[in-house]
């Protein structure tokens, strides 16, 4: 067993076999992404339909530009009002 501390200094005991699992074993596939040109309405639909809270923003060639979160979207919509 390994002892890890989060940013709030509360201790979590996580079995070593879980810490050694590859990301592929827990990731969501296939990957879902949006482009810089994706309209906010479409972004909202992806968040709602997929029940996810963040998405990579990619170029048309698939290069990652950044991350958009549900909170980013809500803030942008609030700013438009």
Secondary structure per residue as TSV (DSSP state, phi and psi in degrees):
chain	resnum	aa	ss	phi	psi
A	1	X	-	360.0	144.3
A	2	X	E	-115.4	147.5
A	3	X	E	-107.3	120.8
A	4	X	E	-115.2	148.8
A	5	X	E	-118.2	130.0
A	6	X	-	-83.8	-178.7
A	7	X	T	-65.6	-15.9
A	8	X	T	-96.9	8.7
A	9	X	-	62.7	23.3
A	10	X	-	-93.0	137.9
A	11	X	E	-84.2	138.4
A	12	X	E	-122.7	133.6
A	13	X	E	-104.3	118.4
A	14	X	E	-122.4	125.5
A	15	X	-	-59.7	140.4
A	16	X	H	-53.8	-39.8
A	17	X	H	-62.3	-29.8
A	18	X	H	-73.3	-38.8
A	19	X	H	-67.2	-23.1
A	20	X	T	-95.7	-0.7
A	21	X	S	-66.5	138.9
A	22	X	-	-72.2	152.5
A	23	X	G	-56.2	-35.8
A	24	X	G	-56.6	-26.2
A	25	X	G	-74.9	-16.9
A	26	X	T	-126.8	-5.8
A	27	X	-	-75.0	160.5
A	28	X	-	-89.1	128.9
A	29	X	S	-138.5	145.8
A	30	X	S	-73.7	159.5
A	31	X	-	-65.3	142.5
A	32	X	-	-112.9	134.2
A	33	X	E	-144.0	169.4
A	34	X	E	-130.1	164.6
A	35	X	E	-105.8	172.5
A	36	X	T	-61.3	-25.2
A	37	X	T	-89.6	-3.0
A	38	X	-	-63.2	125.0
A	39	X	-	-66.3	149.8
A	40	X	H	-57.0	-35.9
A	41	X	H	-62.9	-41.0
A	42	X	H	-68.6	-39.9
A	43	X	H	-59.3	-45.8
A	44	X	H	-60.0	-40.3
A	45	X	H	-64.7	-41.4
A	46	X	H	-63.5	-47.0
A	47	X	H	-57.7	-46.8
A	48	X	H	-69.8	-46.8
A	49	X	H	-68.9	-36.4
A	50	X	H	-91.0	-10.6
A	51	X	T	54.3	49.9
A	52	X	-	-122.4	163.6
A	53	X	S	-117.3	-7.5
A	54	X	E	-152.8	151.0
A	55	X	E	-141.1	144.9
A	56	X	E	-72.8	143.3
A	57	X	E	-103.7	124.6
A	58	X	E	-124.5	159.8
A	59	X	-	-77.5	173.2
A	60	X	T	-62.5	-22.5
A	61	X	T	-87.9	-2.8
A	62	X	-	93.5	1.9
A	63	X	-	-72.5	134.1
A	64	X	E	-76.1	127.4
A	65	X	E	-99.6	-30.7
A	66	X	E	173.0	-163.8
A	67	X	E	-127.1	138.5
A	68	X	E	-115.0	134.4
A	69	X	E	-110.3	163.1
A	70	X	H	-59.4	-37.6
A	71	X	H	-64.4	-39.6
A	72	X	H	-58.9	-44.6
A	73	X	H	-63.8	-45.5
A	74	X	H	-62.9	-40.9
A	75	X	H	-63.1	-41.8
A	76	X	H	-64.6	-41.7
A	77	X	H	-65.3	-40.5
A	78	X	H	-62.9	-39.6
A	79	X	H	-66.5	-27.4
A	80	X	H	-78.5	-15.4
A	81	X	-	-81.0	360.0
